[in-house]
Amino acid sequence: MTKDNFNFEWASPNHGGSRACGDNSIRVSINKGGNKKYQIAIRINIGVMQAQRWVCGDKISVGFDLERNAIAVKRTPNKGYSLSATSVTKEQRDQVIGTHAPCVVKLTAPQALVEIITDSLVIGFDECIERDGLLIIPLTDKLANQDNGNDSSSRFI
């Protein structure tokens, strides 16, 4: 995948327990949210958080390039989704704000991704493309390797 020719549509926040990734990786999964709509969860490991200089509580924008099966994430100064710490209690949340703890962001999933992501995808940080503060997460290779023999209930974590 080259660094050119991406066409991202940026998602808008609609504010309405997480699992850790492997070292220096990002996990992308589709879940059914409490409002019965599908959500995409992007879990970012501590190594990626440190490399991108992101901290818990940072606001980010998320974009989807559905033609090239890629997701882009970038820090934004004001409006955006909050990076929320994973695997912490309500009492611990204030303690991790401003730290490089593993984080997750959840938002409404584009229908095109709901139809093609049947399992959690783990993408190594070395597979991602960094460009001017933008982290591009390619899904194509991981989509080709996922187990398509599972029924649709396999997407629920």
C-alpha positions in Angstrom: 0.0 0.0 0.0 1.5 3.3 -1.0 1.2 6.6 0.8 -0.9 8.3 -1.9 -4.4 8.3 -3.2 -6.4 7.9 0.0 -9.8 9.5 0.2 -11.1 9.5 3.8 -14.6 10.4 4.9 -14.2 11.7 8.5 -16.7 10.4 11.1 -18.5 12.8 13.4 -18.7 12.0 17.2 -22.2 11.0 18.4 -21.7 10.6 22.1 -24.3 8.5 23.3 -14.4 -2.6 29.1 -11.9 -3.3 26.5 -9.4 -6.0 25.6 -5.7 -5.3 25.2 -3.9 -5.7 21.9 -0.5 -7.3 21.4 2.7 -5.2 21.7 2.8 -2.2 19.3 -0.5 -3.1 17.6 -4.0 -1.9 17.0 -7.1 -4.0 17.2 -10.1 -3.2 15.0 -13.4 -5.0 15.8 -17.1 -4.6 15.1 -19.6 -4.9 18.0 -23.3 -4.3 18.5 -23.7 -1.3 20.7 -26.3 -0.7 23.4 -28.4 1.2 20.9 -28.5 -1.9 18.6 -26.3 -0.2 16.0 -23.0 -1.6 15.1 -19.9 0.1 16.5 -16.3 -0.1 15.4 -13.9 -0.3 18.3 -10.3 0.8 17.6 -8.1 -0.3 20.5 -4.6 1.3 20.5 -1.8 -0.4 22.5 0.6 1.6 24.7 3.5 1.2 22.3 1.4 2.9 19.5 0.2 5.6 22.0 3.8 6.4 22.9 5.0 6.4 19.3 2.2 8.8 18.2 2.7 10.9 21.4 -1.0 10.4 22.2 -2.3 10.2 25.8 -5.6 9.1 27.4 -8.1 11.9 27.0 -6.7 13.2 23.7 -9.4 14.1 21.1 -9.0 12.3 17.8 -10.7 12.2 14.4 -11.4 8.9 12.6 -11.7 8.6 8.8 -12.6 5.7 6.6 -11.4 5.0 3.0 -13.9 2.3 2.1 -12.5 1.8 -1.4 -9.0 1.0 -0.1 -10.1 -0.6 3.2 -8.2 1.7 5.4 -8.8 3.7 8.6 -7.1 7.0 9.5 -6.7 8.4 13.0 -5.3 11.8 13.8 -5.2 14.0 17.0 -7.5 17.0 16.8 -7.3 20.1 19.0 -11.0 20.3 19.9 -13.9 18.4 18.5 -13.5 14.6 18.2 -13.7 11.3 19.9 -11.9 10.9 23.2 -9.2 8.2 23.6 -10.5 6.2 26.6 -8.3 4.0 28.8 -9.0 0.3 28.6 -9.2 -2.1 31.5 -9.6 0.5 34.3 -12.3 1.0 36.8 -14.3 4.2 37.1 -12.2 5.2 40.1 -8.9 4.7 38.1 -10.0 6.8 35.0 -8.9 10.1 36.4 -5.5 8.7 37.2 -4.8 7.6 33.6 -5.8 10.8 31.9 -2.7 12.3 30.4 -0.8 9.0 30.4 0.3 6.6 27.6 -2.1 3.8 28.8 -3.8 1.5 26.2 -6.9 3.3 24.9 -10.0 2.6 22.8 -12.3 4.7 20.7 -15.7 3.5 19.7 -18.0 5.0 17.0 -20.8 4.0 14.7 -19.4 1.6 12.1 -19.9 2.3 8.4 -22.2 -0.4 7.0 -19.5 -1.4 4.4 -17.2 -2.3 7.2 -19.9 -4.2 9.1 -20.3 -6.4 6.1 -16.6 -7.3 5.7 -15.1 -7.4 9.2 -16.2 -10.6 10.7 -13.4 -11.1 13.3 -11.2 -8.8 15.3 -8.3 -7.6 13.2 -4.9 -7.0 14.8 -2.7 -4.7 12.8 0.9 -4.2 13.8 2.2 -0.7 14.1 4.9 -1.5 11.6 2.1 -2.2 9.0 0.6 1.3 9.5 1.5 4.4 7.5 2.4 7.6 9.4 2.1 10.9 7.5 2.1 14.4 9.1 0.4 13.3 12.3 -2.0 11.0 10.4 -1.9 7.3 11.3 -3.3 5.2 8.4 -4.3 1.7 9.4 -4.5 -0.7 6.4 -7.1 -3.4 6.7 -6.8 -5.2 3.3 -4.2 -7.8 4.2 -6.0 -8.7 7.5 -9.4 -8.9 5.8 -8.0 -11.4 3.3 -6.7 -13.6 6.2 -9.7 -13.6 8.5 -11.8 -16.8 8.9 -14.8 -16.3 6.6 -16.3 -19.6 7.7 -17.6 -18.2 10.9 -21.2 -17.2 11.3 -22.2 -13.5 11.8 -22.3 -14.0 15.6 -18.5 -14.2 15.6 -18.3 -10.5 15.4 -19.7 -10.0 18.9 -17.0 -9.8 21.6 
